[in-house]
Amino acid sequence: MDGPVRAPAFSLRQLLYFVTVAETGTIREAAARLHVTESAVSVAITELERAMRVRLCVRRRALGVTLTPSGLSTLRRAKVLLRQAGELAAEASGGPGALVGPLAVGCYPSLGPTTMPGLLSGFAERHPGVVVDFAEHTQDELCRRLVGGELDLVITYDLELPTELRRIELHSRRPYVLLARDHPLAGTELDLAALEPEPMVLLDAPPSSYHALRICADAGIRPMIRYRTANFETARALVGRGLGWTLLVSRPELDFTYEGLAVVGVEPVHPVLEPVRAVLVWADDAALSARAREFIRFTGSR
């Protein structure tokens, strides 16, 4: 049997003050955000450190606040506890079975226009009380924010992901070469080597850039990269103008650019490219809110 529940030696208010100091970087800015005095914030941090018997931060008047290693670890756990406390209050006030409050979802940019809208609209119909905020970034930044507790979930490709992250598959797509519709190779059985002397438009947003270059290396070619862009639609637009070819995974329904120029996706016959999974990722089951768990269930049922 579980032992008796013991009240912690610190309060949620102290945790809130600590998290706010960590986010703002100074006692002064934290106090302004919390609408309390600087001394109240300082005392709360001191009492929290005393209760935990560990130094959480180094305070320097001119340089602000720097978290210690213990402080960095505590910050992530504190965010989880505060989020769960807020969730408890929101669900209690919302009635039995209510699911309300914020959910932070990160998304890899090229999956934004092709995957995110359907998930958001479908989830909103089921749970109108949940406010989903989403942010688009490269995968390394998304993973950093996920592990740091800034994001609840991330939608990205199953490429170069840390092994400790949990994931479920959303869909699987085979990479393809995008060409202008009037390109001489658009209607042929394409060998990737035939594109080596032509300019390439590289979607320069990790992990897509690493993946595309690895495909070229495995095919034994060195692409002549003429343009780099982190924007999926910009890459398609440059190809539509006949300024190069590119390798992509996400595939819109319409084969036209914003300018109305026709493009065509061609799967090379050599080499045959392996499918890439789009996945929903999270860091730790224990830290998931009810909203995040429900989003995972909703996504897995589609």
Buried (B, 14 or more C-beta within 10 A) or exposed (E): EEEEEEEEEBBEBBBBBBBBBBEBBBBBBBBBEBEBEBEBBBEBBEBBBEEBEBEBBEBEEEEBBEBBEBBBEBBBEBBBBBBBEBBEEBBEEEEEEBBBBBBBBBBBBBBBBBBBEEBBEBBEEEBEEBEBEBBBBBBEBBBBBBBEBBBBBBBBBBBEBEEEBEBEEBEEBBBBBBBBBEBEBBEEEBBBBBBBEBBBBBBBBBBBBBBBBEBBEEBEBEBEBBBBBBBBBBBBBBBBBBBBBBBBBBBBEEBEBEEEBEBBBBEBEEEEBEEBBBBBBBBBEEBBBBBBBBBBEBBEEE
